[in-house]
């Protein structure tokens, strides 16, 4: 009888250790996802910080709809005022910015301006950084979601209410034609 109690306690101890290890792994993965999301927000913030400079530069060379400028400025202000913006909202803001950049393409004299080209190069570097950070984020989310869905960690994830994270998809605008109203 005494051996049976020790066996049961040993099995319970192993189960508790397994649960703790899986829980800690899920927490670690969840924190990686949060850190990666924060990195995306930092990169988007840098991107939106360039907008006023680009807008001022473009104003001197073009006479396009005032509503376009207002929309871009409004998007930038929305981004700046929101903490922990949803990835869906960030993607919508990215689509609007890409429409704006497509409008700018219609002004060849603007592209000859060194200040504008410098700003455009900075924006291009930020776009590359955003793509790299987005890739890292999506890898972290995939790893986290796979762990949540895999047996036996899915049991621990369910017990402690771990929820799946969403992938960051920012290139929806490439699937549709950008319409420019001049």
Secondary structure, DSSP 8 states (H G I E B T S, - for coil): -HHHHHHHHHHHHHHHHHHHHHHHHHHHHHHHHHHHHHHHHHHHHHHHHHHHHHHHHHHTT----HHHHHHHHHHHHHHHH-SS--HHHHHHHHHHHHHHHHHHTT-HHHHT-HHHHHHHHHHHHHHHHHHHHHHHHHHHHHHHHHHHHSTTHHHHHHHTT----------GGGGS------
